[in-house]
């Protein structure tokens, strides 16, 4: 019982970092590794380091109260393990509600695309989604907009599926980034449902967010909403201008004036 107690205390001290440093070849909790296997960062009790030049490492032999636990160790003449910094950290887009930017510029993405299937199969005429702040409400709404909206060129003509950027966000494919770079996207889970994918890019969608609209008076808030509508029109719906011309008969004169 006394021996087991000493071993337990030694392991506690080892995990606390009092008995060994991260450069020791006898790192606490390190598994028996060979040159053909690569340990992960989990082998190092949370240390973000990678181990190379692997050899079989004996069980740690620790000294407590002037006695060796696990037998006296035979220290190697050369260092068995040397630590190097971990690989470059993945890019994580934070603070954005743009689904396209998160997917194309970031390296970490939690696939919630089945939300689209649940939304389309719902029989509700109005959907009210309530969640706390920073819970991804605006991001999911933007994902839904990218899935349903008709993607058109500057002339207002719908783009074919082979040229649709929004479709590649869901079915996967290469997308162009800034500075002549490109990124290969993987298909999302929603692409496994043909009955849902046939609705992709088939609806005119108006997505209006009041996320950046604030003010201390009604007039200021009203101006902010108008700015949102102007930005929405400028970015996505400039082709509608042709229908407001005098020669077009699609709209009535009163509607054109409005």
Secondary structure, DSSP 8 states (H G I E B T S, - for coil): -HHHHHHHHHHHHHHHTSS--TT-SS-TT-----TT----GGGGTT--EEEES--------EEETTEEESS-----SS-S-EEEE---------S---HHHHHHH-S-----THHHHHHHT---SS------TTSSHHHHHHHHHHHHB--B-TTS-B--GGG-HHHHHHH-EEEE-GGG-EEEE---GGGG-HHHHTTTT-B-------TT---SSHHHHHHHHHHHHHHHHHHH-GGGGGGGSTT--SS-HHHHH-
